[in-house]
Amino acid sequence: MIPLLPALALASARPAPDPRPPYWQQEVRYDIAATLDEARGTLAGRQRMHYANRSPDTLRTISFHLHLNAFRPGSRWSEADSLEGRRRFNDLRDPDFAYNRVRDVTIDGQPVRAEWPLAPDSTIVRFALPRPLAPGDSAVVAMAFEARPSTLPRRQGRRGRRFDFAHWYPKVVVYDRFGWNEQPLVPAGEFYGEFATFRVTLDVPDDQVVGATGIPVCGDPGWARANRQPGRPVELGRDRYAGRERVVRAGDGCAFADGIADPAPAAGMKRLLWYAEDVHHFGLSLNPEYRYEGGRFRDVAVHVLYLPGDSASWGGGVAVRRTEVALAWLDQLFGPFAWPQLTNVHRIEGGGTEFPMMVMDGSASQGLILHEAGHNYTMGILANNEWREGWLDEGFTSFQTAWAFEALAQEDGYPATEAAMLDLDLDGLSQPASLRSDAYRDFATYNQMVYARGELFFHQLRYVVGDEAMRRILRTFYERWKLKHVDEAAFRAVAEEVSGRDLSTLFGQFLHSTDLYDYALGRVERRARPGGGWRTRVEVRRKAPGRIPVEVAVVGEADTAVARAEGLADREWVELDTRSRPVRVLLDPRVRTHDWNMLDNERRWAFSPLDLLVQRVPRRHYLDTFVSQPRARDRLTVGWAPVAWYNDAG
């Protein structure tokens, strides 16, 4: 065991008061009635949205996302693919490409004309309000729509009778302090939604098995027929919203009070009513071949829908248990889940995508489930703008996933993540994690920065404040900001309040710059203390712009002492006491400071005659292939490049 002496991290200071005006968010209610046409691959129907302006501004327009229009030729998504050498949706032809179409749009009963501000891209549609919408006023927007996923899946898709409707209904754009967030959907960047109540009526073929955001408050989602758990009844959870869904039942049928659905479904179709509160998106997946298994973590129901060939990898409780493990971890890290259920479905595409109360996964690996279920906290309940600050959800959930594996499986993923990011830093390929998604030079860089560099920021924050404070930061942030829109300022304010530290340097460097970090040992002095033991004075030198607390370890013959230098000044002295005679001093012994050059991080007192003849610097020798040149921060790398040639000169 290494005793850790009391230490300073970043300079402590009282955080400045938040200069922003009081928090507000708009109030939205959706009524949607739609029918699935499997032959055409479409979900079509009507939508009525009640929109209340809780902002301090008077609104004159209103905008909607039509996300499915990204997955077709002529979109900005396809344009980005072409610029980066990918051929996907730009090559699709009818009926394979996706679309969202709207018509018969009225606002407070008055017909309005569509505007397309990003034309020829049609992922955003805008309407002028017939009358200005003052603070506290409201409007009702009604329209007919038709949605078709593409046969090439990407966060949505269709294949035969199988549909992943990740996007389908016209989704109101968020209006916040930046105005209308009319971002197009492109490969780099994801989503931002307005919290809302959803009442969704779906007419689908009788044999379809359905998973979705919310609770199936009426009708048969097909889970009982698909159930693969003999003796375990299917839990629908229809009492969770306690009548707030306002369902009217008549005979075998049911409908939402004041709803917009037709009187009854067509022959061969069944009607499902879904209800959800405090969610900013409504995901939907259908497949008549789905198998069902259920579980529970505390008062959260777990629903798993998987494919016939998944009995070993998903079935037998595998995916259910892994989803429960994820919920248990997230509960103790952040706090109780804010919604009544979590549905995990095996989607058409690989990888995973998150939605409130729902994850669409390409596998049932524990890592993927932890990552996507984590998004129900970071993105879902703590609803950031994924386009503007992607690190705040992708980096956040990557961090909590890594911490989960460290805590639950004793697997430390930090070294690999940190080393990979250091390679990019040294090659000059890194960009700040705080950039808007469309500001990165390409999709690959976007992925690396918001996921890996974003994750690295949270690791560094944990290192600076310590595990106990980090847990309090996460729980306080969650309790204060759940079911609200969050951003860097909100998170930093909580982190500074809970830790009692000024974290401006850490946030500024790890999010808004790509500064390198390099600390070195300067002079080292040791002396025996009169009362016994040894005192060692260590000079820490900062040789690069990056500033972060750095650990100093003095290794004695029989014990070790560790302390921290603040890491702010160019030169700083640290004193450490050991019982036994010191033999070695180490700087950053756990490799946590992102230090790029560790050749000057160790000092030994042991002497060898060879030290007079040669400098003892660790080396790594490699065969130079002229393709790559490996680097190592803790040793010199020496490349050997044998060259053979001849000429005809004789």
HELIX and SHEET records of a PDB file:
HELIX    1   1 HIS A   67  ALA A   70  5                                   4    
HELIX    2   2 ARG A   76  LEU A   83  1                                   8    
HELIX    3   3 PHE A   89  ASP A   91  5                                   3    
HELIX    4   4 TRP A  223  ALA A  226  1                                   4    
HELIX    5   5 PRO A  308  ASP A  310  5                                   3    
HELIX    6   6 VAL A  318  LEU A  333  1                                  16    
HELIX    7   7 GLN A  366  HIS A  375  1                                  10    
HELIX    8   8 GLY A  390  LEU A  392  5                                   3    
HELIX    9   9 GLU A  394  ALA A  409  1                                  16    
HELIX   10  10 TYR A  414  LEU A  426  1                                  13    
HELIX   11  11 SER A  437  ALA A  439  5                                   3    
HELIX   12  12 PHE A  443  ASN A  447  1                                   5    
HELIX   13  13 GLN A  448  ARG A  453  3                                   6    
HELIX   14  14 GLY A  454  VAL A  465  1                                  12    
HELIX   15  15 ASP A  467  TRP A  481  1                                  15    
HELIX   16  16 GLU A  488  SER A  499  1                                  12    
HELIX   17  17 SER A  504  HIS A  512  1                                   9    
HELIX   18  18 PRO A  609  LEU A  612  5                                   4    
SHEET    1   A 8 GLN A 110  PRO A 111  0                                        
SHEET    2   A 8 TYR A  99  ILE A 107 -1                                        
SHEET    3   A 8 SER A 138  ARG A 148 -1                                        
SHEET    4   A 8 THR A  42  ALA A  52 -1                                        
SHEET    5   A 8 GLU A  27  ASP A  37 -1                                        
SHEET    6   A 8 ALA A 196  PRO A 205  1                                        
SHEET    7   A 8 MET A 269  VAL A 279 -1                                        
SHEET    8   A 8 ILE A 215  CYS A 218 -1                                        
SHEET    1   B 4 ALA A 114  GLU A 115  0                                        
SHEET    2   B 4 ILE A 124  LEU A 133 -1                                        
SHEET    3   B 4 LEU A  59  HIS A  65 -1                                        
SHEET    4   B 4 LYS A 171  VAL A 172 -1                                        
SHEET    1   C 4 GLY A 157  ARG A 159  0                                        
SHEET    2   C 4 ARG A 162  PHE A 165 -1                                        
SHEET    3   C 4 LEU A 284  LEU A 286 -1                                        
SHEET    4   C 4 VAL A 210  ALA A 212 -1                                        
SHEET    1   D 2 TYR A 175  ASP A 176  0                                        
SHEET    2   D 2 GLY A 179  TRP A 180 -1                                        
SHEET    1   E 2 VAL A 247  ALA A 250  0                                        
SHEET    2   E 2 GLY A 253  PHE A 256 -1                                        
SHEET    1   F 5 ARG A 291  PHE A 297  0                                        
SHEET    2   F 5 VAL A 300  TYR A 306 -1                                        
SHEET    3   F 5 GLN A 341  HIS A 346  1                                        
SHEET    4   F 5 MET A 358  ASP A 361  1                                        
SHEET    5   F 5 GLY A 352  PHE A 355 -1                                        
SHEET    1   G 2 LEU A 382  ASN A 384  0                                        
SHEET    2   G 2 LYS A 484  VAL A 486  1                                        
SHEET    1   H 3 TYR A 519  ALA A 528  0                                        
SHEET    2   H 3 TRP A 534  ARG A 542 -1                                        
SHEET    3   H 3 ARG A 571  THR A 578 -1                                        
SHEET    1   I 4 THR A 560  ALA A 565  0                                        
SHEET    2   I 4 VAL A 550  GLY A 556 -1                                        
SHEET    3   I 4 PRO A 582  LEU A 587 -1                                        
SHEET    4   I 4 GLU A 602  ARG A 604 -1                                        
SHEET    1   J 2 ARG A 619  LEU A 623  0                                        
SHEET    2   J 2 LEU A 636  TRP A 640  1                                        
END                                                                             
